[in-house]
Amino acid sequence: MPNLADGLERFQRDVFPDKAGLFARLAGDHRPGALFIGCSDARVVPELITSAEAGELFVIRNAGNLVPPHMPGAASGVVASIEYAVSVLGVRDIVVCGHSACGAMTALAQRQDLSAMPAVAGWLRHADAAVARVSPEITGAPAVSALVRHNVVAQLANLATHPAVAQALARRTLTLHGWVYDIGTGRVEALDAAGEFTALAA
């Protein structure tokens, strides 16, 4: 906690004064252009990766960057945030971003026993479709890497099942993007029209 308090003090002393005008505008104006769905992993910071300014990204972070598929009558914080971002904020882009060395994907790829963490095990069931796409012949780091990518594809498919998202896609006012961020190099691969992940930037 002392480190957080020290950081807050530095923010108020060094950062906020230089951006006072921005924060004054943001106090009454919330219009982010994109929704970023990423992992809760502390090493993956959407605003840092994208060099986004305050107010530019609406962010959802959870274990494994998962998106529950639409189920009538079912609600969750993730689903509610997606609906709000699309229907109220009018975001024009949604990024689902997986990352290297993901603990959630590692647990699934290695078939780890999660019985002592039933909430985690239940949540990760949203990645079942991705797990099914990874060949059992692939093991170790290549299996994790493959699963991270299959999971991004699976979560994009889940995302498109939500009525607000489906309607925006039909109107062509929304574009979905799949990314994989490499922690060690800072590089990002993006899902292309052919279904392959290719370098997004040098």
N, C-alpha and C positions, 0 to 999 in steps of 0.2 A: 504493500500500500504506500509506503513512503515514496517509491519511485513514481507511482501514479500521481501523487500529490505534487511532487517536484515537477513532473511533466505539465501538470495543470498550471502551475505557477509560471513556467516558461511560456506556455501558450498565452496566458493572460498578459504577460509582460512583453514578450517578443513578437508573437504572431498576430494576436488579435488587433493590436493598434494599427498594424500595416494593412489589415483587411477589414477595418471597421466599416468602410463603405459597403463592401460586399455583404457583410453580416447584417447591416442595417436593411439592405434590400431584401435579403433572404428571410428576415424576420416576418415579412408580410408576403412573400412570394416563393412558392414551392413548385417548381416546374422542371424536374429532372428530365433529361432527354432519353435516358436508358435505365433499364432494370438489369442489375448484375446479380446473378444467382451463383454464389460461390461456396466454398467449404469454410467451416468454422476454424480450420487450421490457422494458428496465429501467424504462420509464415506467409500466408496468402492475403494480402491487403489490397482490395480492389482499387481504392483511390491511389495508392502508391504505384501499382502496376500500370495503371492507365494515365497517370499524371492528372487525374480529375480534380477539379476544384470543388469546394464545398457547394452542395446544391445540384451538382451535375449528375450524380448517380443515386438511384434508389436501390438499396442493397438488401438482399436476403442471404444470410449465411447459415448453413447447417452442416451437420456431419455428412460428408459425402456429396455435397451439392445436389441433393435429391429433390425431386418434384413429385409429390403424390399425384397419381392420375385422378381425373375428375370422377367423383362418385356423388350422385344426387343425395343431398342431405348431409353429406360429410363436410366438416369444416376443420381447418387447421390454420395456424399462423402463416404458414407458407402459402397456402391457397388464398387466404384472405389478402395477403400482401400482393400476390400476383394480380388478383382481381382489381384491387385498388389502383395498382400501378397502371394497368391498362385502361380501366373504365373511368377513373377519376383524373389521374395525372396525365394520361394520354401519352405514355412513353412510346417511342417509335421503334426502339430496338430492345431486345432482350438477349443477354449473353448468359449462357450456362457454361461455367468455367470449372473444369477439373484441373488437377495438378499432380505433379510427380510426388512420389513418396507419400501418397494419401493413406492415412491410417485406416480409414474405413474400407477403402478398396483393397488394401493389404490384408486386412482381416478376412475379407470375403475370398480373395484369391488364394489365401493359404488355408481356407476352411477352418479358421480358428474357432474354438469353442467359446461361444458368447452367452452360454446359459446363465452365467453369473451377472450378466447385464441384459435382462430381458427387454428393457426399453430400447437399448441400442440394437439388439437383434431384430426386434419388431420394426424399427425404423428402417434398417438396412434391407428389409424385404422389398423396398421400393427399387432396389437395384437388381432384383431377381432376373429380369429380362437381359440385363447386361451380363450377369454371371453365366447365363445359359449360352451366350454367344462366344465365350472364351473356350477354346479347345482344351480338354483335360490334358493333352500332351504338352501344353505350355506350362512351365513352372517358374518359380522364382521371380526375379525382377521383370522378365519379359511378360509374365502373366499379369503382374500388377499394372504394367504399362498398357497392356492390351485392354485390361478391364477398365482402367481410367478412361480410355477413349470410347469403348463400347458404352460405358455409363453415361458419358456426355450425350451420345446419340439417343440412348434410351430415355434420358430425362427431357430431351427436346421433344421426343414423341409424346411423353406424358404431358408436357406443357401444352401441346397443341390440342389436347382433349378438353381443355377448359373452355367453356363457352365464350368468355370475354376474349380470350386469345384467338379462338377459332374465328370469331366474328371479325376481329381486327385483321387477321390474316386474309380473310375473304375480301375485306375492303382494301387490302394492300396498304394499310396504314401502319403495319407492324412487320418487322423483320426479325427472325430468330437467328442466333449465332451460337456456334459451339466452339469453345476454346479449350486448350490444354496448356497450362503454365508450367514451365520447368523452373523449380526453385533455384537449382544450382547455377543456371546460366541466365535466367531472366527472359528466356525466349518463350514465345507463344506460338502455338500451332492452331490454325483455324480450320474448321470443317468446311470443305469446298463443295461445289455443286455436284462433284462426282462421288461424294461420300468419303473423301480422303482428307487426312489432316496434313496441312502444309504450312510452312513458316509464314507467319503473319507479317513479321518485320525482320530486318537484318539484325 
